[in-house]
Amino acid sequence: MRELFAAGVDKQALIRKVSQYGYTFESDVDAARFTSRGIRLWHVSNNFPGLTRARLPEAATRGVSRVSYYVDLDVADRPVSVDGDARTDIERWIP
């Protein structure tokens, strides 16, 4: 974020915006605050737990926005296996 501030982005507006998504800016911390402990992938199909518009009657979704929820992956099907090439590609996305 320092680069954005240096480029003239309004600091308070940016901090407010990213905080809406659960991120916190700490001015004295430059290091990553998260570490990947592993990679697990799931095939998401109609049987995967979750809320979708298709699963709810239209009347239930009228006027509803910005819904958030957590999926308990322990009740989902087992993760799919990841071969070496896919694992290498995915690990490039993770700091």
N, C-alpha and C positions, 0 to 999 in steps of 0.2 A: 504494500500500500504506500510505502514511502515514495516510490517512483510516481504514483498517481498524484500524491500531494505536491511533489516537486514540479509536476507538469501543470499544476494549477487547479486540480480538482478540489472542490469545496470539501474540506476535511470533515466537518460536522455532518454534512449531508451524506457523505460516503459511509461514515461510521454508523449513522442511523440506519442506512439502507442495508448494509451487510448484517447488522445486528438483528434485523427482521428475520434473517435466515439462520440465526443461531451462532454467528461468528462474533468473536470478540477481538478487538484490536488492542494490543498491549504495546505501548510505545517502547518499552525497554526490552522486549523479547523479539529477536530476529530469527531464532531457530524454529523449526517445525515443532508443533506441539503434539503431533500425532505420529504414531509409528505403526506400520502394518505388521500384524502378527501372522498373517497368512492370507491365502486367497481361497474363497469358496464361491462357486457359481451355481445358480439354480436355473433350471428351465422354467420360465414363467408361462403357465398355460391357464386354462379356465379353472383348473383344480387348485391353483396356487392361492393361498389365503390373501385376501385383500378386498378393498372396496372399489368397485367400478360402476360407472353410470349404468352399464348394461345389467347389472345385478340388482339395481334398485328401481322401483316404480318411478315414472316421470314426476309424479306429484311430490315424491320424497326429495327430489333434487332441485326443484324449482326454488330459486332464490338462495341456494346454498353455494358458497364459494370458500376458497382457502381452507379446505378441510385437511387436517393432518392426522395421522395415526401411525402406530408402530405395528410391524408384522413380527410375530413370534416365529422365528425360523425353525424352532424345534418342532413345530406342528406341520411344517412344509415337507414335501418329499425330500429325499436325500439330495445333497449337492451333486452336480455332475462332475465327472473327473475332468481334469485339465491336463492336456498333453504338454510336452515341453515347449513347442512353438507358441501355443496360445499363452502359456504361463509367461514366457519371455515378453510377449507383446503386452500383456496385462501389467507386468511388473514395471514396464516403462512409464505407466500412468501413475504409479504410486511412488511418492517421495521416499 
